Amino acid sequence: MIAITGATGHLGLATIKALTAKIAPSEIVAVVRDPQKAANTLPQGVAVRQGDYNDPAALLAAFQGIETVLLISSSELETEPRIREHRNVIDAAKQAGVRHLIYTSVVNPSPESAFGASPSHFATEEYLKDSGLTYTVFRNTLYLDIIPMLVGEGTLPSGKLYSSADDGKVSYALREEIAQALANVLTSEGHDNQIYDIAPGPAYSFQDIAAGLSEATGQPVEYAPVSGEEIAASLREHQVPEPFINLLLGMSKAMKDGEFDAASSTFEKLLGSKPTDLKTYLAGVYGK
Ligand SMILES: NC(=O)c1ccc[n+]([C@@H]2O[C@H](COP(=O)([O-])OP(=O)(O)OC[C@H]3O[C@@H](n4cnc5c(N)ncnc54)[C@H](OP(=O)(O)O)[C@@H]3O)[C@@H](O)[C@H]2O)c1
């Protein structure tokens, strides 16, 4: 039996859908914090168990009879609560007799990273490695799917793509393909105590995204470098919440520092096919 946490989120649900093409739904347990939300979204036959990352007793009950847990990292933004949540899941898995835990981390996790999620990924990886559980770590790069959020609504009418990432490059991956690679790993052997960089090549800069947008839309778009302060001021004007502004600024700084420029062939091997590239993605989203 395989349990997937965060099963009502994008990556968890996509992984469950990819899994149902490989194994019987009766072998899959969706662990969710809100069973109501799961009611009409999960494939037929997948069992639902309640388990909030802040509720050790519920997690322990949810992991009974489970051999492998996929821990989808929390959407909590604060570092310490996020680490605590992940530790609760790891502790409960161990206590319940789970053999193998797969964790979705980030490329180049570091306590010093400007990217807000990175220190908690680093701490979780360390905790998992020391837990005694067999582990596999998916060090995920940024999703291609976040590009529309980075592009924002103002870019296309203005023809300017603003960022403070300078010429920092990112090896983006499609979330659905990460889910497919997770399903492949969950249903095959040879992944014990492995750490995988989930970061296909090539890596792209904001100049590349601007060029791709120009090609996909037929309208000229050019990259406009700005400072982090200018971005923050503009987002504040649009009433964007402060934690989200911090997340975005930290992410841009980490891009500039090259933290997401981590292209390797590992992802393609785990996926079993060529990952979607930037041009194909932008054509799908913005193509005429
Ligand atoms: N690489 C990237 O570009 C990128 C982008 C965004 C996020 N991420 C990270 O990758 C994770 C998965 O991505 P995603 O797109 O699937 O994000 P998502 O759609 O926001 O899903 C996050 C999932 O975590 C669950 N969750 C959050 N707090 C929880 C708690 N206390 N107890 C139990 N479940 C909890 C959420 O439950 P509910 O459904 O009840 O809300 C949701 O199912 C995110 O959580 C985040 O850590 C990565």
Ligand as a Chemical Component Dictionary entry (heavy atoms), coordinates in Angstrom:
data_LIG
# 
_chem_comp.id                   LIG 
_chem_comp.type                 NON-POLYMER 
_chem_comp.pdbx_formal_charge   0 
_chem_comp.three_letter_code    LIG 
# 
loop_
_chem_comp_atom.comp_id 
_chem_comp_atom.atom_id 
_chem_comp_atom.alt_atom_id 
_chem_comp_atom.type_symbol 
_chem_comp_atom.charge 
_chem_comp_atom.model_Cartn_x 
_chem_comp_atom.model_Cartn_y 
_chem_comp_atom.model_Cartn_z 
_chem_comp_atom.pdbx_ordinal 
LIG N1  N1  N 0  8.574  23.698 -7.333 1  
LIG C1  C1  C 0  7.673  24.661 -7.388 2  
LIG O1  O1  O 0  7.644  25.498 -8.321 3  
LIG C2  C2  C 0  6.639  24.731 -6.326 4  
LIG C3  C3  C 0  5.585  25.632 -6.469 5  
LIG C4  C4  C 0  4.623  25.658 -5.466 6  
LIG C5  C5  C 0  4.745  24.822 -4.360 7  
LIG N2  N2  N 1  5.778  23.964 -4.262 8  
LIG C6  C6  C 0  5.938  23.045 -3.119 9  
LIG O2  O2  O 0  5.548  21.753 -3.553 10 
LIG C7  C7  C 0  4.388  21.309 -2.806 11 
LIG C8  C8  C 0  3.445  20.604 -3.753 12 
LIG O3  O3  O 0  3.100  21.493 -4.819 13 
LIG P1  P1  P 0  1.596  21.645 -5.261 14 
LIG O4  O4  O 0  1.619  22.390 -6.519 15 
LIG O5  O5  O -1 0.877  20.343 -5.174 16 
LIG O6  O6  O 0  1.040  22.602 -4.084 17 
LIG P2  P2  P 0  -0.463 22.719 -3.585 18 
LIG O7  O7  O 0  -1.406 22.487 -4.720 19 
LIG O8  O8  O 0  -0.546 23.985 -2.818 20 
LIG O9  O9  O 0  -0.606 21.482 -2.593 21 
LIG C9  C9  C 0  -0.077 21.491 -1.298 22 
LIG C10 C10 C 0  -0.747 20.363 -0.545 23 
LIG O10 O10 O 0  -0.232 20.322 0.787  24 
LIG C11 C11 C 0  -1.348 20.127 1.661  25 
LIG N3  N3  N 0  -1.057 20.652 2.974  26 
LIG C12 C12 C 0  -0.612 21.871 3.324  27 
LIG N4  N4  N 0  -0.536 21.996 4.654  28 
LIG C13 C13 C 0  -0.958 20.793 5.153  29 
LIG C14 C14 C 0  -1.129 20.303 6.455  30 
LIG N5  N5  N 0  -0.872 21.058 7.546  31 
LIG N6  N6  N 0  -1.563 19.031 6.618  32 
LIG C15 C15 C 0  -1.837 18.252 5.531  33 
LIG N7  N7  N 0  -1.726 18.673 4.267  34 
LIG C16 C16 C 0  -1.287 19.940 4.089  35 
LIG C17 C17 C 0  -2.452 20.943 1.017  36 
LIG O11 O11 O 0  -3.711 20.547 1.544  37 
LIG P3  P3  P 0  -5.077 21.285 1.077  38 
LIG O12 O12 O 0  -5.413 20.676 -0.262 39 
LIG O13 O13 O 0  -6.022 20.930 2.139  40 
LIG O14 O14 O 0  -4.778 22.760 0.986  41 
LIG C18 C18 C 0  -2.270 20.555 -0.430 42 
LIG O15 O15 O 0  -2.918 19.337 -0.691 43 
LIG C19 C19 C 0  3.834  22.578 -2.170 44 
LIG O16 O16 O 0  3.129  22.284 -0.979 45 
LIG C20 C20 C 0  5.098  23.380 -1.910 46 
LIG O17 O17 O 0  5.774  22.915 -0.763 47 
LIG C21 C21 C 0  6.717  23.889 -5.224 48 
# 
loop_
_chem_comp_bond.comp_id 
_chem_comp_bond.atom_id_1 
_chem_comp_bond.atom_id_2 
_chem_comp_bond.value_order 
_chem_comp_bond.pdbx_ordinal 
LIG N1  C1  SING 1  
LIG C1  O1  DOUB 2  
LIG C1  C2  SING 3  
LIG C2  C3  SING 4  
LIG C2  C21 DOUB 5  
LIG C3  C4  DOUB 6  
LIG C4  C5  SING 7  
LIG C5  N2  DOUB 8  
LIG N2  C6  SING 9  
LIG N2  C21 SING 10 
LIG C6  O2  SING 11 
LIG C6  C20 SING 12 
LIG O2  C7  SING 13 
LIG C7  C8  SING 14 
LIG C7  C19 SING 15 
LIG C8  O3  SING 16 
LIG O3  P1  SING 17 
LIG P1  O4  DOUB 18 
LIG P1  O5  SING 19 
LIG P1  O6  SING 20 
LIG O6  P2  SING 21 
LIG P2  O7  DOUB 22 
LIG P2  O8  SING 23 
LIG P2  O9  SING 24 
LIG O9  C9  SING 25 
LIG C9  C10 SING 26 
LIG C10 O10 SING 27 
LIG C10 C18 SING 28 
LIG O10 C11 SING 29 
LIG C11 N3  SING 30 
LIG C11 C17 SING 31 
LIG N3  C12 SING 32 
LIG N3  C16 SING 33 
LIG C12 N4  DOUB 34 
LIG N4  C13 SING 35 
LIG C13 C14 SING 36 
LIG C13 C16 DOUB 37 
LIG C14 N5  SING 38 
LIG C14 N6  DOUB 39 
LIG N6  C15 SING 40 
LIG C15 N7  DOUB 41 
LIG N7  C16 SING 42 
LIG C17 O11 SING 43 
LIG C17 C18 SING 44 
LIG O11 P3  SING 45 
LIG P3  O12 DOUB 46 
LIG P3  O13 SING 47 
LIG P3  O14 SING 48 
LIG C18 O15 SING 49 
LIG C19 O16 SING 50 
LIG C19 C20 SING 51 
LIG C20 O17 SING 52 
# 
